[in-house]
Amino acid sequence: MIHKHAGDHHRTAYHFQSPTNWMNDPNGLVQWQGDYHLFYQYNPDGPLFGKIHWGHAVSYDLLHWTHLPVALSPTPGGPDEDGCWSGCLVNDKGIPTLVYSGNAHGRQLPCLATSFDGLLTWQKHIQNPVIQHWPEGLDVVEFRDHCVWQEDDIWYQIIGSGIKDVGGTVLLYRSRDLLSWEFIQPLCIGNKAETGTMWECPDFFPLGDKYVLTISSIPDGLVYYFTGTYQNFTFTPETRGVLDASTHFYAPQSMQDDQGRRLLFGWLREGRGDQEIQTAGWAGAMSLPRILSLTSGHQLKIEPASELQQLRRKHHTIPAQPITGDNMVITDLSTNALEIVLEIDAGSTSMWGLRIQDSSYPEEIITVTVQKSQLVSEFKFQGINSRLYEAEMCELQQLKTLSRRLHIFLDGSVMEIFVDEQMCLTERFYFSMPQHLSLALFANEGEAQLYSLDIWEMDTIWHS
């Protein structure tokens, strides 16, 4: 089947995208009977946010995806008549059950849907919404998005919210049957000056000997993570960090797969306006699958899933060399689906980085710069710096040397950068028409030492 947008070079080759139109948050991540299932927020009627459904895709290898029929659609006159918003999937004694936010008349309340045919079709529960009201006694500002787990015979869930004039929070509930829920208390309350006024898309899970809470912050537009302890229905943060330093990465959800890995996807927002999106006919992508673990200092360690190595095709290796000024290292990359692994010691320079450019459009440049404790990603179009993001790297583990490892995935209009497996930065960029990409390394006011540079041209995950 030829893809509707096959001629659009801004589409991705190896990041998951919906067939067309608008997509956002990953939902219902699960490995069911060996296959990975990815549900996601989807508007089948157009490329902008609208009346949201749940899209659905399945993969046997975490790489190649098959689109399945829409899983959830709004029910006219029902508690989700204005949209089936974000949620999760749980295994209720062998019955796959979706817990999602039904959107109606400007408010969202928890709803259930179950499947009896291998996750293909879903029946909404007659008791929806299963929580009828926001919690009494708390001046909450919003109430949506769900993370549900089971301890012994008791179900627990947290719902994203915020307490007016205090900060974002996640609210903890419990139930014996997924239908009747008792509000316990806030699991964790933030400071609005530090992590925003409302916490969307919360995710809570054990990792190593700690617990991890991730939240998507309003109005910051960033994803924060906390690691700490959980007891007496209270999560006590001990460390805090940013899951990705860019506002292009948002609303992640994680799952534990059959290998015991904590696997995470995030929604990659567009970096262009509504008119351009309307013209393109689509919006949004999923991040690459990221594997989470803890460092010795209980910070998150973030790595791309090893399965991605199966997509590597033509390989380019650049020999070790000193870098002074601008060093053009390769000029014949005829695809914008690339994986780049780079190790450099800063040596005597205060700033080094790499530059990706197209010989046909020399004014369009992607630059990734490392300067002391900062990583800066920049895309220039016709001399205009249209986007500039900085990632403070001071919270990374202190290195004994000045060496840094950048693992970069370039794909259509997406760039994901993993730094020393402890910091991520995601960029969206829109080359006019990439034909012959070149890659240069640079070092300012000194000399850096290139240890290794490997570049792979990547295969597509879509079968024509």
Residue, then its C-alpha position, 0 to 999 in steps of 0.5 A: m500500500i503506497h502511503k498517502h504522503a509518500g512524496d512528503h520529505h518531511r514525513t519520517a522514515y523510521h518514526f511512527q506516524s499516523p496514516t494521515n491527519w492529526m496525532n498526539d499523545p501515546n496511549g495504552l502502551v502494552q505488549w500483549q501476547g508478544d506484540y507491541h500495541l500503540f494507541y494514540q490520540y488521533n483526529p481522523d477528520g483533519p490535520l489539526f486538533g479536533k474531536i479526538h479518537w484513539g488510533h491503534a497500531v501493532s508491531y511484532d518487533l517495536l520497529h515495523w508497525t501495522h495500522l489497525p482500525v480506530a479503537l475508540s470514537p466519541t459517542p454522541g450524547g455520551p460522556d465522551e461525546d467531545g473526544c476520547w482523551s488520553g489514558c492507559l491499558v490494564n490487564d483485568k484478569g485476562i481482559p484488556t481494559l482501557v481507562y481513558s478520559g471522556n471529554a464532554h462539555g469542557r470537562q474530562l472524567p474517567c471512562l472504561a472500555t474492554s475488548f474480547d477479540g484481541l484488542l481490535t474492537w472495544q465496548k464502552h462500559i455502561q457505567n461510564p464515567v466511572i468517577q462522576h465528579w472531581p474530588e471534593g475539598l480540593d480547589v483543582v483546576e483540571f482533572r484528566d489522564h490516567c496511570v493505573w496499576q494493581e497491588d495485590d487485589i487493589w487497583y490504584q490510579i493517578i489522575g493529572s490535575g493541579i491545585k489552584d495557586v499551589g501547583g500541579t498535582v496527581l490525585l490518587y484513587r483506589s478500587r477493587d473492580l475498576l468501577s467504584w473508585e475511592f479518592i485517597q489523597p494527592l500522591c504528590i503536589g508540585n510548586k507552580a513556580e518550578t513545575g507549572t500549575m497543572w500536571e498532564c499525562p502522569d506516569f508512575f512506576p517502580l524503577g530499580d530501588k526507586y519510584v519514578l513520576t513523570i508529568s507534562s507541565i502546563p504552562d511550561g510545555l516540558v516533561y519533568y521527572f522525579t525519582g524518590t520513595y513511595q509509601n503510605f500513599t505518598f510519593t516523596p521526590e528526591t531528585r528532579g530532572v527534565l526528560d527532554a529539554s525541548t517543548h517538541f517532546y510531550a505527553p510520554q507514556s511508558m510500559q514494562d515489556d516482556q524483557g523487563r525493560r521500561l520502555l517509553f514513547g513521547w509525542l513529537r509536536e510540530g514546529r510549524g504553523d497551522q497553515e503549513i500543517q493544513t497544506a501538508g495534511w498531517a501533524g505529529a510523530m512519535s519519538l523513538p522508543r526510549i529505554l529508561s533506567l537509573t544511574s547510581g545517583h538516581q537520575l534517569k538514564i535514557e537510551p534508544a532501544s537497541e532494536l533500532q540498530q536493525l534499521r542500519r544500512k549503508h555505513h560511513t566511518i570517519p577516522a579519529q582526528p583533531i578538530t580545529g575550525d571547520n572540518m568537513v567530514i562527509t558530503d555525499l549523504s543522499t538521505n535525511a534518514l540518518e543515525i549519527v554516533l559521535e564521541i569527541d573530547a573538547g580538549s582546549t576548545s570552549m565550544w565544539g559541535l557539528r553542522i548538517q547542511d544541504s548543498s542545494y540549499p546552503e542557507e538551511i543549516i542544522t547546528v548542534t553545539v556543545q559549550k561547557s555545560q550547555l547543548v544548543s540545537e539550532f535550525k536556520f532557514q534563509g539566515i533567520n534563526s527560527r528556533l533555538y533551544e538550550a539544554e542545561m547539562c549541569e545535572l549530568q553525571q560529572l565526567k572524568t574527562l571532557s569527552r561527550r557522546l552524542h547519539i543523533f537520529l535524523d529523520g524527515s523533519v525530526m531530530e532526536i539527540f541523546v547526550d551521554e545517555q542522560m539528556c535528550l533534546t528533540e528538534r523539528f526542522y523543515f528542509s526545503m528538499p534535502q538531496h545531498l547532505s553534508l556534515a562538518l565538525f567544528a571547534n572554536e578557539g582551540e582544538a578538540q579531538l574526535y575519537s569516533l564518528d559513525i553514520w548510518e543511512m537508515d531503512t524505512i519501517w513502512h512496507s510499500 
